[in-house]
Amino acid sequence: MRTLRIVNLLLLASIATAQAQLNLMPMPSTVQQGSGQWLIDRSFSVAVTGFHDASLEGGVQRFVAQLSRQTGIPFRTKAGSASPTLTIHAEHGRDQVQKLGEDESYELTIGSSGATLTAPTPLGILHGMETFLQLVQPSTTGFAVPVVTIKDQPRFPWRGLLIDVSRHFIPIEVLKRNLDGMAAVKMNVLHWHLSDDQGFRVESKRLPKLQEMGSEGLYYTQAEIRDFIAYAHDRGIRVIPEFDTPGHSRSWFLGYPELASSSGPFTLDADGPGSVTDPTREETYKFLDKFVDEMAKLFRDAYFHIGGDEVDGKYWDANPKIQAFKQAHGMKSNQDLQAYFNQRLQKILAKHHKTMIGWDEILRPDLPKTIVVQSWRGQQSLATAAQQGYSGLLSFGYYLDLMWPAARHYTIDPMSDAAATLSAEEKSRILGGEGCMWAEWVTPENIDSHIWPRNAVVAERLWSPQEVRDVDSMYTRLNAVSLHLETLGLTHRSARMHMLHRMAGPEDITPLRVLADVVEPVKDYTRWDDSKGPIDFHAPLIRMIDAVYPESDMARRFGKLVQTYIQSGYKDQAAEAQIKTFLIAWRDNDAKLHPLLGQSFLLQEVTPLSESLSAIGATGLQAVDYLDQSQPSPESWRTQQLALIDQAKARKADLLLMVVAAVQQLVESTGK
């Protein structure tokens, strides 16, 4: 435990100089800092002037309750105090059903003895209160907020997060705490991926076999959905449903096999027979009309996502009736057939007053310009859609399930690359974007850690000015917002501790945490590709790879420390001392962890990883000794160590040892 404390203290010391900035995320449009601060004490009170309704009053009550949790101060006053220290003023109300493009701006002015928060609508008030909560920090005299004037508005009107609940069912209470996280970083759209091959998750009263046979009993009732949508609305978040068709629709066919292009029997098992929707039967469109009519009344937002991606045309190719239909209608390809299906479905949606959204495979010039194209395959399709007159959303680069570091998501911008040369009118059609959490490898236990805190950088990219892109600043602020999100009830940090204890039992898990801190899961679709067959969606996700964070802060900070040391010409003694402390801890950790590894079947697979960390720690220490003595290392030693480093880079238990690259830099530097 002492070693872990030393490591953490060194990390805190290494970033202490960066704490002068305001730890806000997303960064507001304009910030004018003054001097001094306003202390938050038991006299804190709130008054709401101008427009107010039950929804706004509920938001203020949640704000005061959250401020009490953050500070530990039991505020006695309620919203509506006669002598408030925070005055909130909204000019007018918001739409009962939230719409794209509503005014979300606000102005927050904090002085040395009080503050005012003003906005055209309650949406801006909600955002301003979240900014206020992020500003609250402990000071030498108590909890305080800085004297500051913030004028803020979003860059894009659509700032979303997709959560897939079809592969692994995610309970409503887990989704609600993620809505709280979204509100904290000013995201305003939850894209709810409600059906796929592995599950249909919504109660249909008109077509009940959808959930009765396609969900294994895990679905949301209509009452739960109404409550959830109201919960989201109170937090300024729209809920967009996605029902994927004509591909990814196997769960529909268990109850209604006549919809499929091939025969069953169908199951939800990944290795069961597949199919796609038959677009040639009139009964298909009568079914969809009945379904959309019911869902349109349940999901009141103007937008309705049809999926439309990855349609496997082999099922159409193998069906003689479908081939005859194509020939009779002069269709040359399956893309033509899907375009026909989309045109028919779009008319059904329009009949029920819904605007179609689909993944970029639906982009065809014969669809109405009212549809929205969501790009997952690259920014070129986003630009192409805008050039052809379609509105678009970017998700390429924001796939959180690929385990990319926050910095990589942060560099992706809807207006960069192919979109950078668009005309002003074409750029106006880019509505924003969405982070995506697909659920092949998440459960209610670890979904928070796969979304947060990295999703906050997507939120910043979509809210803040495009010029806000300093990566070091981002990581400093991301650490602060990560801690803040835990106070809202998210479990992205705390769940790891429970999962590690599951693997290790009641023993001291300090050595296991040391190892977990420096590894990351394999990236992209590598785990999926190497899973040796179809994914078993009933298998427990309880391995080390399921518990560790997608990004190792420890490895990233150690890498920066090594860079500082090298750039100083190996003269920075403070950096050298910290590097040695890390390396000693890692070298000695295997001996401490080894007894634990032998006691648990869940930990046996990480034994080679622990041994590699120990070897890398020893190699790094030898390299630092050579550098400290200004003595070149023998070539034979470097050759031997670089071979060891190559072995340490290899994935073990589907994990990557992330400190290897920095140690390699130290070794290579010894030969110069």
C-alpha positions, 0 to 999 in steps of 0.5 A: 500500500505504501508503494501505491501511495508514493506512486500516486503522490508523485503523479499528483506532484507532476501535474500540480503546476497545471492546476491554475486553469479552471477545470471546466469541461466542456470549456465555455465559449468565453471566460473572463476571470477576475480576482478573488473568490466567493466562499460557499457556506451555509448561507448559500441560497437561490432565488428564481426570477422570470419564467419558472415552472415545475421542471426548472424548479426541479432542476434547481432543487437537484442543483442545490442537492448536488452542491450539498453532496459536493461540499458536505454542507447541509443547506437549510434554505430552499430555492426561492429565498428572499435574500439569495446569494445566487439569482437565476433568471430565465426569460421564457420557457422551453418547448414541451417536446424538446427540439433541435436548435433550441437556444441553450446559451447562458451567462454566469457572473460570479462576484465575491459575495454572490452570483447571477445566472441568466439564460433565454430558456431553462435549457441554458439555466441547466447548463449554467448550473452544471458549470457552477458545480464544476467551479466549486473547489476546496480552498484554504478557507472553505469551499469556493468558486472563483470570481468569473464571468462566463458567456457560453453557447454550444458550437453544435446543436446535436451533441449525443451519446449512443448506448446500445442495449441490445447485445447486453441489456442495460437497466434503466437505473444505469441509463439514468446515471449516464443521463446525469453524466451527459447533462454534466458535460452538456450533451443533449441527445441520447441515441438509444439503440434498442434493437439488434440481432441479439435483442429487441428491448421495447414493449410493443402492445400491438406487436407483443411477440417482438419483446416476448420472443426477441428479448429473453424477458429483458426489455423496457416497458412503455411505462418505464420508457415514458418515465425515462424520457421525462427524466431525460427531458428534465435534464435537457436531453432528447431521446432518439430511438433506433430500431435497426432495419433491414439488417441487424434485425434477427430479434424481430424474426423470432416472433415474426418470421414472415418478415425475414428474407430466409427461413429460420428457425431463428434464435438470439444466439450469435451462431444461429441462422441469420437473415435480413428483412424482406423488402419486397413484401407489402406485408412488411410495410403494413407491419412497419406502419403499425410498429412506427405508429405505436413507437411514434406515440411513445418516443415523442422526439421528431427524429427516428433512427432506422439503422440501415447499416451493414445489410448482408445482401447474401440473404436477398441473393439467395431468395428467388422471389426477391431476385425476381422482384429486383429484375421486375423493378429494374434494380441492378444491385442490392443497394438499389433494393435497400434504397427502395426499402428506405424510400418506403420506410421514409414515407411511413415515418413522414406519415407519422410526423417523424424525420428519418435518421440512418447510418451513412449506408442509406445515403442516396440522392433519391431520398428526401433532403429532410433525412439525416445521415450519420457517418460511422465509416469516415468523414468523407461520407459526412461531407458528401451528404452535406454537398448533396443537401443532407444534414449529417452527424459524425460518429466516426472517430467517436466509437468509445468501444474501440478503447482509444485514448481520449486524445485520439477522440479529441483530435477528431472534429466534424469540420475537419478533413473532408468537411474543412473545404465545404461552403458555409451553407454546406457546413451548416448542414453538419448538426454535430455528432455522437459518441458511441458505446456498442455493447458487445463487451460491456455489462451494467457493471463496467459500462460506465468505465467504458463511456466515462470520462472519455465521453467528456472529450467528445462533449467538449469537441461538440460544444466548445470552440474549434480552437479549444484543442490543447491536449495537456489542458484537456487531460488536466481538466478531464481528471477533474471532471472524472472525479466530479462525475463520480459524485453524480453516481457514476461508477467508472472509477469505483466499479474497478475496485469491486471487479478486482476484488471479485478476482482476488477475493478479500486479500490485499489487492494493492499489487493487483492495482499496480498492474491494472494501472499500467495496462489497457485492453486491446484496441479496435475490433481485435478482441472481437476478431480473436474471440475464436468464434461467435461472441457468447453474449451470455458469458460473464465479463469478469476478466482483467480486460473487463475491469481495467480502464480503456486508457492508462493515466499512469502510463501516459503520465510516466511517458511524459515524465520520461520525455521531460527527463530526456529533453533535459539531457538527463539532468532533471534530477526530480524527474529521474527520481520519480522515474526510478520510484515507478520503475522500482515499484514495477520491478518489485511488484511481481513478487508481491502479486505472484502469491495472489495470482496462483489463488484465483482462476481469474488471475492466472492468465495475467501471470505472464503480464506481471512478469513482463512488468517486473522485467521492464521495470528492471530494464528501465532502472538499468537504462537510467543508471547508464544515463545518470552516469553519462555512460553509453550502454554496451550494444549487446545489452541494448540488443538483449533489452530491446528483444525483451521489450518486443516480447513485452509489447505482445498482448497477453490476456487481451491486455497491453502493457502501456509503459513499454514504449517509454522504457524503450525510449530510455533504453535507446537513449543509452546508446547515444 
